[in-house]
Structure formats: C-alpha cells, structure tokens
Amino acid sequence: MIESTREKYNTAFREAFDLEQDSDLKSLEYQSIDEWDSIGHMTLMSELEDAFNITISTDDLIQFESYSQGSDILKRYGIVIN
C-alpha cells in the first residue's frame, strides 16, 4: 500500500512529537505543546525532509509555524498534502 502525502505528513508530526493520533494535529502550532519547542521543531523538519526526500530552506524552516501552514510551505517543494 502506497502512503499518501497526508499520511506521510501526519506521520512526521506524530513521530516528531510522540503523538498517538491524527485528530490533534490540525490545531498544532509552534510552542502550542511542550514537545514543539526549538528542538522539537528541528526534529519535525528532519522528519519531513526524510519523508519527502527534500531539504527545507532556512527561510521556510523559520516560517513553518503550524500544521496548516506547513502544507503551504511544502507546496514550494512540489509536495501537495491531500
């Protein structure tokens, strides 16, 4: 079974922040949970880079402040989260 871009995206968030389910993801914002601190942010960026085989620019890394905003940023890399 091929994993969708949404599944890869959600898995990256769950792995980075040790979350159990997807239901809490849509409301996530930087520092909205203890796990999404500066170290957690870098872990998330690494998970996303690995999942999608990309390198996220420093500007995009800084602008990546929420679950919903992240999908817009990934569009710059040709990745549509659906």
C-alpha positions as CSV (number, residue, x, y, z in Angstrom):
1,M,0.0,0.0,0.0
2,I,1.3,3.4,-1.0
3,E,1.3,6.0,1.7
4,S,-0.4,9.3,0.8
5,T,1.3,12.6,1.2
6,R,-1.2,13.4,4.1
7,E,-0.2,10.1,5.8
8,K,3.5,10.9,5.4
9,Y,2.9,14.5,6.7
10,N,0.9,13.3,9.7
11,T,3.4,10.5,10.5
12,A,6.2,13.1,10.6
13,F,4.3,15.2,13.1
14,R,3.4,12.1,15.2
15,E,7.0,10.9,15.2
16,A,8.5,14.3,16.0
17,F,6.1,15.0,18.9
18,D,5.4,11.4,20.0
19,L,1.6,11.8,19.4
20,E,-0.8,8.9,19.3
21,Q,-3.4,10.1,16.9
22,D,-4.0,12.4,14.0
23,S,-7.1,14.1,15.5
24,D,-5.0,16.7,17.4
25,L,-2.7,17.6,14.5
26,K,-4.8,20.3,12.7
27,S,-4.7,22.7,15.7
28,L,-0.9,22.3,16.3
29,E,1.2,25.5,16.3
30,Y,4.8,26.1,17.3
31,Q,5.1,26.0,21.1
32,S,1.4,25.1,21.5
33,I,2.6,21.8,23.1
34,D,5.7,21.2,25.2
35,E,7.1,18.9,22.5
36,W,7.1,21.6,19.8
37,D,10.0,23.7,21.2
38,S,13.1,24.6,19.2
39,I,14.5,21.1,19.5
40,G,11.1,19.5,18.5
41,H,11.0,21.9,15.6
42,M,14.3,20.7,14.2
43,T,13.1,17.1,14.8
44,L,10.0,17.8,12.8
45,M,12.0,19.4,10.0
46,S,14.2,16.4,9.8
47,E,11.2,14.0,9.8
48,L,9.7,16.0,6.9
49,E,12.9,16.1,4.9
50,D,13.3,12.3,5.3
51,A,9.6,11.6,4.5
52,F,9.6,13.7,1.3
53,N,13.3,13.5,0.3
54,I,13.7,17.3,0.3
55,T,15.9,19.9,2.0
56,I,13.9,22.6,3.7
57,S,15.5,26.1,3.3
58,T,16.3,28.2,6.4
59,D,13.6,30.7,5.4
60,D,11.0,28.0,5.2
61,L,12.2,26.4,8.4
62,I,11.7,29.7,10.2
63,Q,8.3,30.3,8.6
64,F,7.0,26.8,9.4
65,E,4.9,27.7,12.5
66,S,1.8,25.4,12.3
67,Y,0.4,22.2,10.9
68,S,-1.7,24.0,8.4
69,Q,1.0,26.5,7.3
70,G,3.4,23.6,6.8
71,S,1.4,22.1,4.0
72,D,1.5,25.5,2.2
73,I,5.3,25.6,2.6
74,L,5.7,22.1,1.3
75,K,3.9,23.2,-2.0
76,R,7.1,25.2,-2.7
77,Y,8.8,21.8,-3.0
78,G,6.2,20.3,-5.3
79,I,4.5,18.4,-2.5
80,V,0.7,18.7,-2.2
81,I,-0.7,17.4,1.0
82,N,-4.0,15.7,0.2
